[in-house]
Amino acid sequence: MATKAEITGLVVSDKMNKSVVVAVERQIRDALYGKTQKRTSKFLAHNEANDVKVGDRVAIVETRPMSRRKRWVVTRVIEKAKEI
């Protein structure tokens, strides 16, 4: 069985029921000029317990399609958001 891809990102929205939006930031290098740029991708991830909040750093892993855009599931919380 193939290993599933696991990535870490920051939760930017938790307004949906059992779903969160996770922003994953990566750096790419320009082919011609060599300047590095930050690119952000947003993924919808399944959150069964509804325990993840905005600002949490989480690990998400690939899974079967759960809806049209939701193909990831939250596996663990790496760092909780700071309370204000």
MMTF fields as JSON, N, C-alpha, C and O atoms, coordinates in Angstrom:
{
  "mmtfVersion": "1.0.0",
  "mmtfProducer": "UNKNOWN",
  "numBonds": 335,
  "numAtoms": 336,
  "numGroups": 84,
  "numChains": 1,
  "numModels": 1,
  "chainsPerModel": [1],
  "groupsPerChain": [84],
  "chainIdList": ["A"],
  "bondAtomList": [4, 2, 8, 6, 12, 10, 16, 14, 20, 18, 24, 22, 28, 26, 32, 30, 36, 34, 40, 38, 44, 42, 48, 46, 52, 50, 56, 54, 60, 58, 64, 62, 68, 66, 72, 70, 76, 74, 80, 78, 84, 82, 88, 86, 92, 90, 96, 94, 100, 98, 104, 102, 108, 106, 112, 110, 116, 114, 120, 118, 124, 122, 128, 126, 132, 130, 136, 134, 140, 138, 144, 142, 148, 146, 152, 150, 156, 154, 160, 158, 164, 162, 168, 166, 172, 170, 176, 174, 180, 178, 184, 182, 188, 186, 192, 190, 196, 194, 200, 198, 204, 202, 208, 206, 212, 210, 216, 214, 220, 218, 224, 222, 228, 226, 232, 230, 236, 234, 240, 238, 244, 242, 248, 246, 252, 250, 256, 254, 260, 258, 264, 262, 268, 266, 272, 270, 276, 274, 280, 278, 284, 282, 288, 286, 292, 290, 296, 294, 300, 298, 304, 302, 308, 306, 312, 310, 316, 314, 320, 318, 324, 322, 328, 326, 332, 330],
  "bondOrderList": [1, 1, 1, 1, 1, 1, 1, 1, 1, 1, 1, 1, 1, 1, 1, 1, 1, 1, 1, 1, 1, 1, 1, 1, 1, 1, 1, 1, 1, 1, 1, 1, 1, 1, 1, 1, 1, 1, 1, 1, 1, 1, 1, 1, 1, 1, 1, 1, 1, 1, 1, 1, 1, 1, 1, 1, 1, 1, 1, 1, 1, 1, 1, 1, 1, 1, 1, 1, 1, 1, 1, 1, 1, 1, 1, 1, 1, 1, 1, 1, 1, 1, 1],
  "groupList": [{"groupName": "MET", "atomNameList": ["N", "CA", "C", "O"], "elementList": ["N", "C", "C", "O"], "formalChargeList": [0, 0, 0, 0], "bondAtomList": [1, 0, 2, 1, 3, 2], "bondOrderList": [1, 1, 2], "singleLetterCode": "M", "chemCompType": "L-PEPTIDE LINKING"}, {"groupName": "ALA", "atomNameList": ["N", "CA", "C", "O"], "elementList": ["N", "C", "C", "O"], "formalChargeList": [0, 0, 0, 0], "bondAtomList": [1, 0, 2, 1, 3, 2], "bondOrderList": [1, 1, 2], "singleLetterCode": "A", "chemCompType": "L-PEPTIDE LINKING"}, {"groupName": "THR", "atomNameList": ["N", "CA", "C", "O"], "elementList": ["N", "C", "C", "O"], "formalChargeList": [0, 0, 0, 0], "bondAtomList": [1, 0, 2, 1, 3, 2], "bondOrderList": [1, 1, 2], "singleLetterCode": "T", "chemCompType": "L-PEPTIDE LINKING"}, {"groupName": "LYS", "atomNameList": ["N", "CA", "C", "O"], "elementList": ["N", "C", "C", "O"], "formalChargeList": [0, 0, 0, 0], "bondAtomList": [1, 0, 2, 1, 3, 2], "bondOrderList": [1, 1, 2], "singleLetterCode": "K", "chemCompType": "L-PEPTIDE LINKING"}, {"groupName": "GLU", "atomNameList": ["N", "CA", "C", "O"], "elementList": ["N", "C", "C", "O"], "formalChargeList": [0, 0, 0, 0], "bondAtomList": [1, 0, 2, 1, 3, 2], "bondOrderList": [1, 1, 2], "singleLetterCode": "E", "chemCompType": "L-PEPTIDE LINKING"}, {"groupName": "ILE", "atomNameList": ["N", "CA", "C", "O"], "elementList": ["N", "C", "C", "O"], "formalChargeList": [0, 0, 0, 0], "bondAtomList": [1, 0, 2, 1, 3, 2], "bondOrderList": [1, 1, 2], "singleLetterCode": "I", "chemCompType": "L-PEPTIDE LINKING"}, {"groupName": "GLY", "atomNameList": ["N", "CA", "C", "O"], "elementList": ["N", "C", "C", "O"], "formalChargeList": [0, 0, 0, 0], "bondAtomList": [1, 0, 2, 1, 3, 2], "bondOrderList": [1, 1, 2], "singleLetterCode": "G", "chemCompType": "PEPTIDE LINKING"}, {"groupName": "LEU", "atomNameList": ["N", "CA", "C", "O"], "elementList": ["N", "C", "C", "O"], "formalChargeList": [0, 0, 0, 0], "bondAtomList": [1, 0, 2, 1, 3, 2], "bondOrderList": [1, 1, 2], "singleLetterCode": "L", "chemCompType": "L-PEPTIDE LINKING"}, {"groupName": "VAL", "atomNameList": ["N", "CA", "C", "O"], "elementList": ["N", "C", "C", "O"], "formalChargeList": [0, 0, 0, 0], "bondAtomList": [1, 0, 2, 1, 3, 2], "bondOrderList": [1, 1, 2], "singleLetterCode": "V", "chemCompType": "L-PEPTIDE LINKING"}, {"groupName": "SER", "atomNameList": ["N", "CA", "C", "O"], "elementList": ["N", "C", "C", "O"], "formalChargeList": [0, 0, 0, 0], "bondAtomList": [1, 0, 2, 1, 3, 2], "bondOrderList": [1, 1, 2], "singleLetterCode": "S", "chemCompType": "L-PEPTIDE LINKING"}, {"groupName": "ASP", "atomNameList": ["N", "CA", "C", "O"], "elementList": ["N", "C", "C", "O"], "formalChargeList": [0, 0, 0, 0], "bondAtomList": [1, 0, 2, 1, 3, 2], "bondOrderList": [1, 1, 2], "singleLetterCode": "D", "chemCompType": "L-PEPTIDE LINKING"}, {"groupName": "ASN", "atomNameList": ["N", "CA", "C", "O"], "elementList": ["N", "C", "C", "O"], "formalChargeList": [0, 0, 0, 0], "bondAtomList": [1, 0, 2, 1, 3, 2], "bondOrderList": [1, 1, 2], "singleLetterCode": "N", "chemCompType": "L-PEPTIDE LINKING"}, {"groupName": "ARG", "atomNameList": ["N", "CA", "C", "O"], "elementList": ["N", "C", "C", "O"], "formalChargeList": [0, 0, 0, 0], "bondAtomList": [1, 0, 2, 1, 3, 2], "bondOrderList": [1, 1, 2], "singleLetterCode": "R", "chemCompType": "L-PEPTIDE LINKING"}, {"groupName": "GLN", "atomNameList": ["N", "CA", "C", "O"], "elementList": ["N", "C", "C", "O"], "formalChargeList": [0, 0, 0, 0], "bondAtomList": [1, 0, 2, 1, 3, 2], "bondOrderList": [1, 1, 2], "singleLetterCode": "Q", "chemCompType": "L-PEPTIDE LINKING"}, {"groupName": "TYR", "atomNameList": ["N", "CA", "C", "O"], "elementList": ["N", "C", "C", "O"], "formalChargeList": [0, 0, 0, 0], "bondAtomList": [1, 0, 2, 1, 3, 2], "bondOrderList": [1, 1, 2], "singleLetterCode": "Y", "chemCompType": "L-PEPTIDE LINKING"}, {"groupName": "PHE", "atomNameList": ["N", "CA", "C", "O"], "elementList": ["N", "C", "C", "O"], "formalChargeList": [0, 0, 0, 0], "bondAtomList": [1, 0, 2, 1, 3, 2], "bondOrderList": [1, 1, 2], "singleLetterCode": "F", "chemCompType": "L-PEPTIDE LINKING"}, {"groupName": "HIS", "atomNameList": ["N", "CA", "C", "O"], "elementList": ["N", "C", "C", "O"], "formalChargeList": [0, 0, 0, 0], "bondAtomList": [1, 0, 2, 1, 3, 2], "bondOrderList": [1, 1, 2], "singleLetterCode": "H", "chemCompType": "L-PEPTIDE LINKING"}, {"groupName": "PRO", "atomNameList": ["N", "CA", "C", "O"], "elementList": ["N", "C", "C", "O"], "formalChargeList": [0, 0, 0, 0], "bondAtomList": [1, 0, 2, 1, 3, 2], "bondOrderList": [1, 1, 2], "singleLetterCode": "P", "chemCompType": "L-PEPTIDE LINKING"}, {"groupName": "TRP", "atomNameList": ["N", "CA", "C", "O"], "elementList": ["N", "C", "C", "O"], "formalChargeList": [0, 0, 0, 0], "bondAtomList": [1, 0, 2, 1, 3, 2], "bondOrderList": [1, 1, 2], "singleLetterCode": "W", "chemCompType": "L-PEPTIDE LINKING"}],
  "groupTypeList": [0, 1, 2, 3, 1, 4, 5, 2, 6, 7, 8, 8, 9, 10, 3, 0, 11, 3, 9, 8, 8, 8, 1, 8, 4, 12, 13, 5, 12, 10, 1, 7, 14, 6, 3, 2, 13, 3, 12, 2, 9, 3, 15, 7, 1, 16, 11, 4, 1, 11, 10, 8, 3, 8, 6, 10, 12, 8, 1, 5, 8, 4, 2, 12, 17, 0, 9, 12, 12, 3, 12, 18, 8, 8, 2, 12, 8, 5, 4, 3, 1, 3, 4, 5],
  "groupIdList": [1, 2, 3, 4, 5, 6, 7, 8, 9, 10, 11, 12, 13, 14, 15, 16, 17, 18, 19, 20, 21, 22, 23, 24, 25, 26, 27, 28, 29, 30, 31, 32, 33, 34, 35, 36, 37, 38, 39, 40, 41, 42, 43, 44, 45, 46, 47, 48, 49, 50, 51, 52, 53, 54, 55, 56, 57, 58, 59, 60, 61, 62, 63, 64, 65, 66, 67, 68, 69, 70, 71, 72, 73, 74, 75, 76, 77, 78, 79, 80, 81, 82, 83, 84],
  "secStructList": [7, 7, 7, 7, 7, 3, 3, 3, 3, 3, 3, 3, 3, 7, 7, 1, 6, 6, 3, 3, 3, 3, 3, 3, 3, 3, 3, 3, 3, 7, 6, 6, 6, 7, 7, 3, 3, 3, 3, 3, 3, 3, 3, 3, 3, 3, 7, 6, 6, 7, 7, 7, 7, 6, 6, 7, 3, 3, 3, 3, 3, 3, 7, 1, 7, 7, 1, 1, 1, 3, 3, 3, 3, 3, 3, 3, 3, 3, 3, 7, 7, 7, 7, 7],
  "xCoordList": [0.838, 0.0, 0.88, 1.863, 0.535, 1.331, 1.148, 0.079, 2.199, 2.108, 1.371, 1.503, 0.605, -0.167, 0.684, 1.52, 0.47, 1.194, 0.671, -0.539, 1.595, 1.212, 1.866, 3.076, 1.053, 1.57, 1.063, 0.054, 1.764, 1.364, 0.946, 1.482, -0.015, -0.499, -1.221, -1.341, -1.698, -2.363, -3.854, -4.238, -4.686, -6.141, -6.557, -6.283, -7.223, -7.651, -9.159, -9.64, -9.924, -11.372, -11.9, -11.482, -12.841, -13.49, -15.001, -15.654, -15.562, -16.979, -17.893, -19.092, -17.338, -18.153, -18.258, -17.422, -19.273, -19.448, -18.565, -18.675, -17.688, -16.772, -15.791, -15.287, -15.508, -14.547, -13.765, -14.279, -12.52, -11.684, -10.949, -10.771, -10.521, -9.693, -8.276, -8.036, -7.327, -5.936, -5.097, -5.139, -4.33, -3.444, -2.039, -1.473, -1.486, -0.14, 0.75, 0.48, 1.819, 2.721, 3.993, 4.542, 4.457, 5.689, 6.491, 5.942, 7.786, 8.64, 9.069, 9.475, 8.971, 9.444, 10.502, 10.52, 11.361, 12.442, 12.165, 11.849, 12.283, 12.07, 13.153, 14.336, 12.754, 13.7, 14.708, 15.877, 14.274, 15.144, 15.962, 17.177, 15.306, 15.968, 16.456, 17.312, 15.93, 16.41, 15.79, 16.149, 14.876, 14.233, 13.248, 12.523, 13.218, 12.272, 10.974, 10.974, 9.867, 8.548, 7.772, 7.991, 6.865, 5.975, 4.685, 4.087, 4.251, 2.976, 2.129, 2.641, 0.843, -0.075, -1.132, -1.711, -1.38, -2.453, -3.434, -3.026, -4.726, -5.746, -6.379, -6.744, -6.503, -7.104, -8.266, -8.168, -9.364, -10.454, -10.136, -9.813, -10.226, -9.887, -11.026, -11.703, -11.226, -12.277, -11.811, -10.696, -12.675, -12.372, -13.557, -14.49, -13.534, -14.678, -15.122, -16.321, -14.174, -14.524, -14.819, -15.237, -14.617, -14.804, -13.986, -14.448, -12.782, -11.957, -10.842, -10.128, -10.68, -9.631, -10.191, -11.304, -9.417, -9.858, -8.92, -7.85, -9.333, -8.533, -7.223, -7.215, -6.124, -4.804, -4.022, -2.828, -4.668, -3.971, -3.101, -3.481, -1.927, -1.083, -1.388, -1.251, -1.807, -2.264, -1.527, -0.944, -1.567, -1.071, -2.278, -3.205, -2.262, -3.355, -2.779, -1.625, -3.6, -3.16, -4.213, -5.403, -3.765, -4.665, -5.629, -5.296, -6.823, -7.831, -8.742, -8.535, -9.75, -10.703, -11.505, -11.607, -12.071, -12.881, -14.127, -14.913, -14.299, -15.455, -16.508, -17.679, -16.103, -17.03, -16.318, -15.28, -16.871, -16.292, -14.881, -14.021, -14.624, -13.306, -12.555, -11.374, -13.194, -12.584, -11.954, -12.647, -10.601, -9.849, -8.748, -7.842, -8.811, -7.812, -8.519, -9.696, -7.805, -8.359, -7.307, -6.117, -7.761, -6.867, -6.464, -7.321, -5.151, -4.67, -4.299, -4.609, -3.635, -3.232, -3.018, -2.787, -3.1, -2.823, -1.373, -0.986, -0.583, 0.82, 0.995, 1.757, 0.278, 0.407, -0.945, -1.551, -1.407, -2.673, -2.466, -1.364, -3.519, -3.468, -3.372, -3.876, -2.722, -2.585, -3.915, -4.597, -4.282, -5.528, -5.316, -4.27, -6.324, -6.242, -7.076, -7.144],
  "yCoordList": [-1.184, 0.0, 1.243, 1.31, 2.213, 3.428, 4.314, 4.337, 5.043, 5.959, 7.213, 7.659, 7.77, 8.97, 10.204, 10.206, 11.234, 12.484, 13.184, 13.303, 13.65, 14.4, 15.768, 15.88, 16.813, 18.172, 18.92, 18.542, 19.979, 20.796, 22.168, 22.685, 22.739, 24.052, 24.734, 24.186, 25.933, 26.765, 26.825, 27.048, 26.631, 26.681, 28.145, 28.962, 28.472, 29.844, 30.017, 31.146, 28.908, 28.996, 27.71, 26.611, 27.868, 26.702, 26.905, 26.38, 27.661, 28.004, 26.874, 26.899, 25.883, 24.778, 23.693, 23.617, 22.863, 21.753, 20.591, 20.13, 20.117, 19.001, 19.251, 18.299, 20.515, 20.857, 22.093, 22.967, 22.16, 23.337, 23.641, 22.765, 24.904, 25.304, 25.469, 26.226, 24.745, 24.764, 25.414, 24.995, 26.449, 27.128, 26.561, 26.557, 26.081, 25.517, 26.454, 26.742, 26.928, 27.876, 27.165, 26.345, 27.485, 26.9, 27.976, 28.997, 27.748, 28.698, 28.089, 26.929, 28.899, 28.46, 29.446, 30.606, 28.976, 29.803, 30.115, 29.219, 31.39, 31.803, 31.208, 31.279, 30.619, 29.928, 30.884, 30.531, 32.083, 33.014, 33.882, 34.002, 34.484, 35.455, 34.898, 35.505, 33.75, 33.128, 33.652, 33.195, 34.592, 35.138, 34.122, 33.474, 33.981, 33.056, 33.788, 34.948, 33.077, 33.636, 32.685, 31.474, 33.229, 32.409, 32.192, 33.145, 30.946, 30.595, 29.881, 29.087, 30.16, 29.565, 28.76, 29.221, 27.546, 26.712, 26.451, 26.221, 26.484, 26.225, 24.863, 24.546, 24.062, 22.741, 22.639, 23.114, 22.026, 21.696, 20.361, 19.398, 20.292, 19.072, 18.689, 19.548, 17.388, 16.857, 16.884, 16.465, 17.379, 17.486, 16.904, 17.631, 15.616, 14.9, 15.437, 15.563, 15.753, 16.15, 17.636, 18.061, 18.438, 19.894, 20.521, 21.469, 20.016, 20.525, 21.454, 22.018, 21.622, 22.48, 23.884, 24.047, 24.903, 26.29, 27.081, 26.6, 28.298, 29.174, 29.498, 29.819, 29.414, 29.711, 28.486, 28.589, 27.319, 26.083, 25.615, 25.741, 25.074, 24.432, 22.941, 22.308, 22.373, 20.987, 20.208, 20.786, 18.896, 17.992, 17.38, 16.909, 17.388, 16.797, 15.719, 15.794, 14.721, 13.591, 13.313, 13.544, 12.818, 12.505, 11.394, 10.505, 11.461, 10.429, 10.339, 11.025, 9.484, 9.361, 10.655, 11.404, 10.936, 12.145, 12.095, 11.149, 13.119, 13.194, 14.148, 14.057, 15.053, 15.939, 16.434, 15.894, 17.454, 17.931, 18.466, 18.247, 19.168, 19.762, 19.167, 19.465, 18.342, 17.842, 16.473, 15.467, 16.457, 15.224, 15.032, 14.226, 15.752, 15.684, 15.502, 15.838, 14.969, 14.798, 15.248, 14.985, 15.93, 16.392, 15.189, 14.481, 14.962, 13.831, 14.235, 13.519, 15.382, 15.808, 17.315, 17.949, 17.869, 19.283, 19.395, 18.81, 20.134, 20.293, 21.389, 21.237, 22.497, 23.634, 24.339, 24.661, 24.573, 25.268, 26.77, 27.277, 27.474, 28.92, 29.579, 29.061, 30.716, 31.469, 32.105, 32.658, 32.027, 32.649, 34.144, 34.585, 34.921, 36.376, 36.826, 38.021],
  "zCoordList": [0.0, 0.0, 0.0, 0.738, -0.815, -0.939, 0.281, 0.89, 0.633, 1.76, 1.325, 0.185, 2.226, 1.948, 2.217, 3.12, 1.442, 1.636, 2.882, 3.076, 3.729, 4.928, 4.857, 4.661, 5.02, 4.994, 6.209, 6.804, 6.576, 7.72, 7.22, 6.24, 7.909, 7.521, 8.664, 9.759, 8.394, 9.38, 9.069, 7.921, 10.068, 9.883, 9.741, 10.62, 8.626, 8.378, 8.49, 8.577, 8.491, 8.637, 9.248, 8.881, 10.204, 10.816, 10.887, 11.789, 9.944, 9.976, 9.529, 9.807, 8.837, 8.361, 9.423, 10.323, 9.321, 10.249, 9.799, 8.663, 10.688, 10.444, 9.31, 8.716, 8.997, 7.953, 8.356, 9.055, 7.911, 8.111, 6.815, 5.969, 6.668, 5.542, 6.069, 7.009, 5.447, 5.883, 4.789, 3.632, 5.164, 4.227, 4.38, 5.473, 3.27, 3.256, 2.457, 1.291, 3.098, 2.459, 2.023, 2.76, 0.821, 0.323, -0.392, -0.807, -0.534, -1.238, -2.565, -2.631, -3.628, -4.929, -5.406, -4.996, -6.26, -6.784, -8.246, -9.028, -8.615, -9.991, -10.876, -10.545, -12.005, -12.874, -13.509, -13.661, -13.879, -14.589, -13.637, -13.794, -12.657, -11.803, -10.48, -9.837, -10.055, -8.826, -7.548, -6.462, -7.645, -6.444, -5.88, -6.635, -4.544, -3.925, -3.615, -3.203, -3.823, -3.575, -2.689, -2.727, -1.89, -1.078, -1.835, -2.335, -1.924, -2.543, -1.507, -0.718, -1.507, -0.544, -1.275, -2.259, -0.783, -1.301, -0.171, 0.967, -0.479, 0.527, 0.259, -0.874, 1.319, 1.22, 2.191, 3.323, 1.767, 2.666, 3.308, 2.613, 4.632, 5.355, 6.286, 6.85, 6.436, 7.297, 8.748, 9.058, 9.636, 11.064, 11.818, 12.161, 12.078, 12.637, 13.993, 14.243, 14.871, 16.241, 16.394, 17.471, 15.361, 15.434, 16.552, 17.187, 16.811, 17.901, 17.434, 18.264, 16.139, 15.6, 15.403, 14.904, 15.797, 15.699, 14.792, 14.417, 14.443, 13.587, 14.293, 15.482, 13.566, 14.117, 14.545, 14.823, 14.605, 14.965, 13.809, 12.645, 14.134, 13.126, 13.172, 14.219, 12.027, 11.98, 10.895, 9.977, 11.023, 9.986, 9.3, 9.959, 7.964, 7.201, 6.289, 5.866, 5.995, 5.175, 4.104, 4.317, 2.959, 1.852, 2.241, 3.026, 1.68, 1.921, 0.703, -0.298, 0.807, -0.291, -0.421, 0.551, -1.578, -1.73, -0.841, -0.913, -0.006, 0.879, 0.336, 0.705, -0.531, -1.222, -2.475, -2.856, -3.112, -4.366, -4.177, -5.03, -3.069, -2.844, -1.665, -1.487, -0.861, 0.373, 0.146, -0.007, 0.13, -0.083, 0.952, 0.744, 2.054, 3.118, 4.449, 4.58, 5.444, 6.778, 7.796, 7.628, 8.851, 9.914, 10.766, 11.295, 10.897, 11.687, 13.102, 14.054, 13.25, 14.59, 14.617, 13.588, 15.823, 16.047, 16.495, 17.507, 15.753, 16.088, 17.132, 18.087, 16.939, 17.856, 17.94, 16.918, 19.16, 19.361, 19.192, 19.404, 18.811, 18.656, 20.022, 21.018, 20.046, 21.298, 21.654, 20.792, 22.93, 23.421, 23.589, 24.064, 23.192, 23.323, 24.488, 24.773]
}
